[in-house]
Amino acid sequence: ISDLLVGVLVMPVEILFYRGCCFLGNVVCSMCGFVSFLVISVSVGNMLMISIDRYVAICEPLFYPTEVTLKRVQVCIILCWLFSTIHAIWMSREFIQQPDIYNSCYGECVILVVNEIEAAFDLVVTFIAPIGLITVLYLRVFVVAVTQARAMRSQVTSKSMQCSRAKKSELKAARTLGVVIVMFIICSCPYYIFTLLYDSGLTDSSGAAELWLIYFNSSVNPIIYAFCYPWFRRATKHIFTLKILQPGSSEMNIL
């Protein structure tokens, strides 16, 4: 959903603003800044939660059915959006109160984080801390995956073959998330470097380029999932054809 919001809400408005002074109003400018911080935080939160899910599925498979329940997943999703909303409000409060604070002409919309403390806080909360935890989890997953891969080569019975296919599916999911995380790091590093070094002579146009790298990352994520998972393609088609609004759509088998 966060990646979809970037494409539907953020990118079209940003394109209009970057063409020059676009008279969409201060409210649109404020909301654009708020949504930008929101979707970035939610994307990081989603990756962290999926990493924890993959860690439990691969490293603690016996506890997965009891530890990762539907109710707990729903609570985690709600908490992710709640904390991301609080973080977005805090980071964009200056623009919400005074949207034209950094504008050079009427109708312009400039969104900057020039406070070094806030930039450092944003760096820790939405990059260093979650990516650090994800890295630790993936190191553990990698060690277990190598061990399981060696074990699967020696399994020959029918029952063990079924178990091997299940393990391969779990490992594929972990590899896919790994690709998503690497893309996020590549696209996000320039933005966080810019926010920390803004007062060192980097231009606003440079900051815009780094911000668009993050938007590009949100565009790439669905492509990665669609390339790796047929069920994701079917689910996306289910949403965009509005079949999701039909009664009983939640019971449709897309696997």
C-alpha positions in Angstrom: 0.0 0.0 0.0 2.8 2.4 0.8 4.5 1.9 -2.6 1.1 2.4 -4.2 0.5 5.7 -2.4 3.9 6.9 -3.7 2.8 6.3 -7.3 -0.8 7.6 -6.9 -0.4 10.5 -4.5 3.2 11.7 -4.2 4.9 11.3 -7.6 2.2 13.1 -9.7 2.2 16.1 -7.3 6.0 16.2 -7.1 6.2 16.2 -10.9 3.9 19.3 -11.1 5.9 21.1 -8.4 9.3 20.3 -10.0 8.2 21.9 -13.3 8.2 25.2 -11.5 5.8 27.2 -9.4 2.6 25.2 -9.5 -0.4 26.7 -7.9 -1.9 23.7 -6.1 -2.0 25.5 -2.8 -0.3 25.2 0.6 -2.5 22.4 1.7 -1.4 20.1 -1.1 2.2 21.1 -0.4 1.9 20.2 3.3 0.2 16.9 2.5 2.8 16.0 0.0 5.6 16.5 2.5 3.6 14.5 5.2 2.8 11.6 2.8 6.5 11.5 1.7 7.7 10.9 5.2 4.9 8.6 6.0 5.4 6.2 3.1 9.1 6.0 3.6 8.7 5.1 7.3 6.0 2.5 6.4 8.1 0.9 3.7 11.0 0.5 6.2 8.6 -0.9 8.8 7.2 -3.4 6.3 10.6 -4.6 5.5 11.5 -5.0 9.1 8.3 -7.0 9.9 8.8 -9.2 6.8 12.4 -9.8 7.9 11.2 -10.9 11.3 8.6 -13.2 9.7 11.3 -14.8 7.4 13.6 -15.2 10.4 11.0 -17.1 12.4 9.9 -19.1 9.4 13.4 -20.3 8.6 15.2 -20.3 11.9 12.4 -21.3 14.2 9.9 -23.2 11.9 8.3 -25.2 14.8 7.2 -22.0 16.6 6.0 -20.2 13.4 2.3 -21.4 13.5 1.9 -20.3 17.1 4.1 -17.1 17.1 3.0 -15.6 13.7 -0.7 -15.5 13.9 -3.2 -13.4 11.9 -4.1 -11.3 15.0 -0.5 -10.5 15.7 0.2 -9.6 12.1 -2.8 -7.3 12.1 -1.6 -5.6 15.4 2.0 -5.2 13.9 0.6 -3.6 10.7 -1.5 -1.2 12.8 1.4 -0.3 15.0 3.7 0.2 12.0 1.2 2.7 10.4 0.6 4.4 13.8 4.3 5.0 14.6 5.0 6.0 11.0 2.2 8.5 11.1 3.6 10.0 14.4 7.0 10.2 12.9 5.7 11.8 9.7 3.8 14.4 11.7 6.8 15.2 13.7 9.2 15.5 10.7 6.7 17.6 8.6 5.2 19.7 11.4 7.1 22.8 10.2 5.7 22.4 6.7 2.2 21.8 8.0 2.3 25.0 10.1 4.1 27.1 7.4 4.1 25.3 4.0 5.9 28.1 2.2 8.7 28.6 4.6 11.5 27.6 2.1 9.7 28.8 -1.1 11.3 31.3 -3.4 8.1 32.2 -5.3 4.4 32.0 -4.9 3.1 28.5 -5.6 6.4 26.7 -5.1 6.7 23.7 -2.7 10.1 23.1 -1.2 10.4 20.3 1.4 13.6 20.2 3.3 15.0 18.9 6.6 17.6 21.5 7.5 17.7 20.8 11.3 20.7 18.6 11.9 19.2 17.0 15.0 16.0 16.1 13.2 18.0 14.9 10.2 20.1 12.6 12.5 17.0 11.4 14.3 15.3 10.6 11.0 18.5 8.8 9.9 18.5 6.6 13.0 14.8 5.8 13.1 14.2 5.1 9.4 17.6 3.8 8.3 20.3 2.8 10.7 18.3 1.1 13.4 15.9 -0.9 11.1 18.5 -1.8 8.5 20.9 -2.8 11.3 18.4 -5.1 12.8 17.4 -6.5 9.4 21.1 -7.2 8.6 21.5 -9.1 11.9 18.4 -11.2 11.1 19.6 -11.9 7.6 23.0 -13.0 8.7 21.3 -15.6 10.9 18.9 -16.6 8.1 21.9 -17.0 5.7 23.7 -19.3 8.1 20.6 -21.4 8.6 19.8 -21.4 4.9 23.2 -22.7 4.0 22.8 -25.5 6.6 19.3 -26.4 5.2 20.5 -26.3 1.6 23.1 -28.9 2.4 20.6 -31.1 4.3 18.1 -30.9 1.4 20.7 -32.4 -1.0 20.8 -35.6 1.0 17.0 -36.0 1.4 15.6 -38.7 -1.0 12.3 -39.9 0.5 8.9 -38.6 -0.7 8.1 -37.0 2.6 11.4 -35.3 2.8 11.0 -34.0 -0.8 7.8 -32.3 0.2 9.6 -30.7 3.1 12.4 -29.7 0.8 10.0 -27.9 -1.5 8.5 -26.0 1.5 12.0 -25.0 2.6 12.9 -23.8 -0.9 9.8 -21.7 -0.9 10.8 -20.1 2.4 14.3 -19.5 1.1 13.0 -17.9 -2.1 10.9 -15.5 -0.1 13.9 -14.6 2.0 16.0 -14.0 -1.1 13.3 -11.8 -2.7 13.2 -9.7 0.4 17.0 -9.5 0.4 16.9 -8.0 -3.1 14.3 -5.5 -1.9 16.4 -4.5 1.0 19.5 -4.0 -1.1 17.6 -1.8 -3.5 16.3 0.2 -0.6 19.8 0.8 0.8 21.2 1.8 -2.6 18.3 4.3 -3.2 18.2 5.7 0.3 21.9 6.3 1.1 22.2 9.4 -1.2 19.1 11.0 0.4 20.3 10.5 4.0 23.8 11.8 3.1 22.2 14.9 1.6 20.1 15.6 4.7 23.2 15.4 6.9 25.4 17.5 4.6 22.8 20.0 3.4 24.6 22.9 5.0 27.9 21.9 3.3 27.0 23.3 -0.1 24.8 20.7 -1.7 22.1 22.2 -3.9 18.3 21.8 -3.6 18.2 20.2 -7.1 20.6 17.6 -5.7 18.3 17.0 -2.8 15.4 16.5 -5.2 17.4 13.9 -7.2 18.1 11.9 -4.0 14.4 12.1 -3.0 13.3 10.8 -6.4 15.7 7.9 -5.9 13.5 6.8 -2.9 10.4 7.2 -5.1 12.1 5.1 -7.7 12.7 2.5 -5.1 8.9 2.3 -4.4 8.3 1.8 -8.1 10.8 -1.0 -8.3 9.5 -3.0 -5.3 6.2 -4.1 -7.0 8.2 -5.2 -10.1 10.5 -7.3 -8.0 7.6 -9.0 -6.3 5.7 -9.5 -9.6 8.8 -11.0 -11.2 9.3 -13.5 -8.3 5.7 -14.4 -7.3 2.8 -15.3 -9.6 0.4 -14.9 -6.7 1.4 -11.3 -6.4 0.6 -10.7 -10.0 -2.8 -12.3 -9.5 -3.4 -10.2 -6.3 -2.5 -7.0 -8.1 -4.9 -7.8 -11.0 -7.5 -8.6 -8.4 -7.1 -5.1 -6.9 -6.9 -3.0 -10.0 -9.9 -4.7 -11.7 -11.9 -3.8 -8.5 -12.7 -7.5 -7.9 -11.6 -6.9 -4.3 -14.8 -4.9 -3.8 -17.0 -7.9 -4.7 -18.6 -10.0 -1.9 -16.4 -13.0 -0.9 -13.3 -11.6 -2.6 -11.3 -12.2 0.6 -11.9 -16.0 0.2 -10.5 -16.1 -3.4 -7.6 -18.5 -3.8 -4.7 -16.6 -5.5 -2.0 -19.1 -4.6 
